[in-house]
Amino acid sequence: MKPFEVFIDHRVFRQKNFLYTLNNLSAQIPFEKIHNDPDFEEFSYVLKTMPKAPYLILYDSSNIDVVLNHICNLKFIPNALSRLVAVAFDEKALITLKKQHPAIPNVLINLKPFMDQMEPKMENRGYLVYTLALVVHAKICASLALRGIDFWSMHQDTLWTQNFDLMNVEDRYPDANLLFDTIGNENPSYHRMQHWVCGATFFVRGSPTTYQFFSQVESFMLTSQSPDSSIFSYLCGHHQYKCEFLPRWMVSSFDYFAGPRENVPVLIQMDGGKQPGESKMDVLRRGKFVFRNENGTCDERNFHKLREYVKFGFPDSIQTDGSLRENWYSKTVYILKNFFNVDPWNRKFYLTIHQTLI
């Protein structure tokens, strides 16, 4: 290195530019614009009058096929489809769903004008679109919580292998304000990540406390390059929020396919498994998780075979060695951090996991 050469970490500048653009976009969709929108107010009223906490999904034209497949999955589960509600991020997706399933409560928060502001070759455009959707999601959750509405936030790429409705999960945790899924599977390698939130499936008990929670989530995303899931995990370290974590046998993610597969979870979010050039529907087809025929009808036979397909699907994903490998130094540091309550469960570390993505 030359005498006066200065090391420059270009990632810092990329993060700064990323957050600057994200803040500019978010400022054009303030919380008040969503909360006070007449259509969203009407949508919220419908949710508040539902006999059970609704299942909220977000979608746009890029994944409307996955939404329609998800609806066919829920169709064969008593009382599941009647709890489904949706927020569309573009008008084309809204019209498509309303036309095919007019009974599903549906509202538009149009993000297309903001997407159009981004040049196709903009640096980190895909990750920026993803994060903007998460920020808007936090605003939606905050709005519903402020109105005192209990709800489940779910993903349209989640497989229902059993009747989740019958489990009355929210009643099992009467003192909890928030219920979260977690990453991983039953392999020991995930032992250090027991409270790391996945964020695909979570329950919110609407109150001023949970409104504050999601307001803080939004603030964190606008000031640090962290996804909502890692922020959930960090904030749940503050006991006043009263978070609980759902067992993996109940709610899991694609991590399930890397594990021992002793039990088939009730819900599995398909957040992985993509091969180069594949869409989410391509992944679902490879797993035989398609419940909608080309003519628009739903395939009940495939639904009844779902548990079998899940148990034996994606054999190449199985992790043959799931042991917890760590040296004595890492193990000692982890034990001391938990003993002295200094970042127990590595929640602060989890906040940094996306920093290498830009």
Residue pairs with C-beta under 8 A, 6 or more apart in sequence:
1 7
11 355
11 356
11 358
14 123
14 124
14 358
15 225
15 355
15 358
17 123
18 124
18 127
18 128
18 225
18 358
19 222
19 223
19 224
19 225
21 128
22 128
22 131
22 132
22 135
22 221
22 222
23 222
25 114
25 117
25 128
25 132
26 132
26 135
26 218
26 222
28 114
29 109
29 111
29 114
29 136
29 139
31 139
31 142
31 143
31 215
31 218
34 40
34 109
34 136
34 139
34 140
34 143
35 139
35 142
35 143
35 146
37 109
39 107
39 108
40 107
40 109
40 143
42 107
43 85
43 87
43 105
43 106
43 107
44 143
44 144
44 147
44 149
46 85
46 105
47 54
47 56
47 85
47 105
47 144
47 149
47 151
48 147
48 148
48 149
50 83
52 79
52 83
52 165
53 83
53 150
53 151
53 152
53 170
53 203
54 83
54 84
54 85
54 105
54 151
54 152
55 80
55 83
55 84
55 85
55 151
55 152
55 154
56 85
56 86
56 87
56 140
56 144
56 151
56 152
56 153
56 154
57 67
57 70
57 84
57 85
57 86
57 87
57 154
57 155
57 156
58 86
58 87
58 88
58 89
58 133
58 137
58 140
59 66
59 67
59 86
59 87
59 88
59 89
59 93
59 97
59 156
60 88
60 89
60 90
60 93
60 111
61 90
61 92
61 93
61 96
63 156
63 157
63 280
64 93
64 96
64 97
65 281
66 156
66 157
66 280
66 281
66 284
67 86
67 93
67 97
67 156
68 97
68 100
68 292
69 281
69 284
69 289
69 290
69 291
69 292
70 156
70 157
70 158
71 81
71 84
71 101
71 104
71 292
71 298
72 291
72 292
72 298
72 299
72 303
73 159
73 160
73 291
73 303
73 306
74 80
74 81
74 84
74 160
75 81
75 291
75 298
76 291
76 298
76 300
76 303
76 304
77 160
77 162
77 163
77 164
77 165
78 163
78 165
78 166
79 163
79 165
79 166
80 160
80 163
80 164
80 165
81 104
83 152
83 165
84 104
85 104
85 105
85 106
85 151
86 97
86 104
86 105
86 106
86 107
87 106
87 107
87 108
87 109
87 140
88 94
88 97
88 106
88 107
88 108
88 109
89 108
89 109
89 110
89 111
89 112
89 133
89 136
90 108
90 110
90 111
90 112
91 108
91 110
91 112
94 106
94 107
94 108
97 104
97 106
98 106
100 296
109 136
109 140
111 132
111 133
111 136
114 132
115 129
118 125
118 128
118 129
119 125
122 128
123 358
124 357
124 358
127 357
127 358
131 221
131 227
134 221
134 227
134 228
135 218
135 221
135 222
137 153
137 228
138 214
138 215
138 217
138 218
138 221
138 228
139 214
139 218
141 153
141 204
141 210
141 214
141 217
142 211
142 214
142 215
142 218
144 151
144 204
144 206
145 204
145 206
145 207
145 208
145 210
145 211
145 213
145 214
146 206
146 208
146 211
147 206
148 206
148 207
149 206
150 170
150 203
150 204
150 205
150 206
151 203
151 204
151 206
152 170
152 201
152 202
152 203
152 204
153 201
153 202
153 203
153 204
154 200
154 201
154 267
155 200
155 201
155 269
155 271
157 269
157 270
157 271
157 280
157 284
158 200
158 201
158 267
158 268
158 269
158 270
159 267
159 268
159 269
159 270
159 289
159 306
159 310
160 266
160 267
161 264
161 265
161 266
161 267
161 268
161 306
161 307
161 310
162 266
162 307
164 266
164 267
167 250
167 266
169 179
169 203
169 246
169 250
170 179
170 203
170 205
173 179
173 244
175 242
176 205
176 242
176 243
176 244
177 204
177 205
177 207
177 209
177 210
177 213
177 241
177 242
177 243
178 202
178 203
178 204
178 205
178 210
178 213
178 232
178 236
178 241
178 242
178 243
178 244
179 202
179 203
179 243
179 244
179 245
179 246
180 197
180 198
180 199
180 201
180 202
180 232
180 233
180 236
180 243
180 244
180 245
180 246
181 197
181 198
181 199
181 200
181 201
181 202
181 245
181 246
181 251
181 252
181 253
181 267
181 269
182 193
182 194
182 195
182 196
182 197
182 198
182 245
182 246
182 248
183 190
183 193
183 196
183 197
183 198
183 229
183 253
183 255
184 190
184 193
184 196
184 248
184 255
184 259
185 248
185 252
185 255
185 256
185 258
185 259
185 260
185 322
186 248
186 259
186 260
186 262
187 258
187 259
187 260
187 319
187 322
187 323
188 322
188 323
188 324
189 319
189 322
189 323
189 324
189 325
190 255
191 324
192 324
192 334
192 345
192 346
193 345
193 346
193 350
194 245
194 345
195 233
195 236
195 245
195 345
195 347
196 229
196 230
196 233
196 345
196 346
196 347
196 350
197 229
197 230
197 232
197 233
197 236
197 245
198 229
198 253
198 269
198 271
199 227
199 228
199 229
199 232
200 251
200 253
200 269
200 271
201 246
201 251
201 267
201 269
202 232
204 210
204 214
209 240
209 241
209 242
210 241
213 235
213 241
216 231
216 235
217 228
217 231
217 232
217 235
220 226
220 231
220 234
220 235
221 227
221 228
221 231
224 351
225 354
225 355
225 358
226 351
226 352
226 354
227 353
227 354
230 347
230 350
230 351
230 352
230 353
230 354
231 351
232 243
233 345
233 347
233 350
234 347
234 348
234 350
234 351
235 241
235 243
236 243
236 347
237 344
237 345
237 347
248 256
248 265
249 263
249 265
249 266
250 265
250 266
250 267
251 265
251 266
251 267
252 265
252 267
252 268
252 269
253 268
253 269
253 271
253 272
254 268
254 269
254 270
254 271
254 272
254 273
254 317
255 272
256 265
256 268
256 310
257 272
257 273
257 313
257 314
257 317
257 318
258 317
258 318
258 319
258 322
259 318
259 319
259 322
260 322
261 311
261 318
264 307
264 310
264 311
268 310
270 280
270 283
270 284
270 287
270 289
272 317
273 283
273 286
273 287
273 314
273 317
274 280
274 282
274 283
275 282
275 283
281 290
284 290
286 313
286 314
287 309
287 310
287 313
287 314
288 302
288 305
288 309
288 313
289 302
289 306
289 309
289 310
289 313
290 299
290 302
291 298
291 299
291 302
291 303
292 298
292 299
293 299
302 309
326 334
334 346
336 342
337 343
337 344
337 346
338 344
338 345
343 349
